[in-house]
Amino acid sequence: MGILIKDLETAIRDAFPIIHLEIEDTSSGCGENYSVLIVSPAFEGKTTLARHRLVNEALKKEIAIMHAFSQRALTPAQYEVQKADKQ
């Protein structure tokens, strides 16, 4: 049995101040594979690797239940640039 989206969302929101959050169950609903986009000021001044380590540490219990987990961890400024590029 995998993890529920609401439980993953709660864990992320408890760990970081969130500006924007997208969670996608990429396992067709079984809760084994997730892809997340986390936008938080907590990532300011950190490298991509440092951000991923922060997220992995904060979600250690949840990630252990999953088969696969992919993440994008952006600062608010990076997210705004990404949104502008899509327009």
N, C-alpha and C positions, 0 to 999 in steps of 0.2 A: 504494500500500500504506500502510495506517495504522500505528498504534502498538499494541503488545500491552499488555493490562491489566497484566501483570506488570512490564513495563518502566516504565509510568507509575507504578505503585505504588512501585517501587524509587526512582525519581526523587523522588517526594514524601517517602518515608521518609528518604531521604538528606538532604533539604533542611530538614526540620522534625521536632521531637520530636512524635510523634503519640500522641494519646490515643484517637482513633477515626478511621477512614478508610472511606469508602464510595466505590467507583468503579463507575459504570454505563456500559457501552457502549451509547449510544443510537442507534447506526448499524446495528443488526441484525447485529453481529458483524464488520463490516469494519474496525473500529478507526479510523474517521474522525471520529466524534463521541463525546465523553465528557462526563459530568456527574459532578462529585466533591463530596463533603462531607469537609472536612478539619477536625478538631478538634485544636487545638494551643495550648499556653500561649504560643507565639511570637506569637500574635495579641492578647495582653493589651495594653490601652491603645492599640490602633490602630483607626482608623476602618475601615469596610468597604472604602473605596477603597484605603487603605494596605495592607490585608490582600490584596486582589486583586492589587495591584501586586507585592507580595512573591511571591505564588504565580506570577504571570505571569513574573516575572523568573527565578525558580528553575526553571520549566518551559519556558523560552524555546525550547529545542531541540525538545522534545516537542510543544508547541503549534504550532510551525511545520509539523509533519507533518500535523496534524489539519485537518479542515474546520470543526468547531465544538467549543467547549470552554466549559462553564458550571461555575461553582464556587460553593460556599458555604463560607466560612471562619469558623469559630466558635471562641470561647474555650471551655474546659471548662465554665465556669459557664453560658454561653449554651446549650451542648448539654444540660446537666442540666435547665435550664428547658424546653427543647424536648421532651425525653423526658417530663417530668412533664406537660406540656400534652397529650401524646398518650395519656396513660393515663386 
